């Protein structure tokens, strides 16, 4: 009688890679990175959720462009009369970042999954 061939060693099966959908409208590098990160983790598929996420990603792109302008000009600028004042784009950057946070809150991505209180079942010896 022929012997059975030896079993192959144990191998770990990984999950299939998540297919991230393309955003409906073009995004810059920062917005696209946020889009891919959120879609990979949460897989938002409904039309309203996609639109909210897209608006948040576009706001991130705008905030990053404003940040680059502020960094180039300095956070404090001088008016024609020489009076120092805050860069006017700071207010707009803060508004864009607040819009990103509102989109994340509306999508419900800021809540941690509810965990059971106490010991997991069967964790003690009898």
LINSUL-V575777 format. One record per pair of residues at least 4 apart in sequence whose C-alpha atoms are under 7 Angstrom apart, sorted by the first residue. I is the first residue (numbers start at 1). J is the second residue. Records with the same first field share a line. If there is no record, write none. Layout:
I->J, J
This chain:
18->40
20->36, 39, 40
27->31, 32, 58
28->32, 61
29->33
30->34, 60, 61
31->35, 57, 58, 60, 61
32->36, 57
33->37
34->38, 57
35->39, 57
36->40
37->41
38->42
39->43, 44
44->49, 50
45->49, 50
46->50
47->51
48->52
49->53, 107
50->54
51->55
52->56, 103
53->57, 103
54->58
55->59
56->60, 99, 100, 103
57->61
58->62
59->63, 96, 97, 99, 100
60->64, 96, 97, 100
61->65
62->66
63->67, 93, 96, 97
64->68
65->69
66->70, 89, 93
67->71, 93
68->72
69->73
70->74, 75, 87, 89
71->75
75->86, 87
76->84, 85, 86, 87
77->84, 85, 86, 87
78->82, 83, 84, 85
79->83, 84
89->93
90->94
91->95
92->96
93->97
94->98
95->99
96->100
97->101
98->102
99->103
100->104
101->105
102->106
103->107
104->108, 109, 110
105->109, 110
119->123
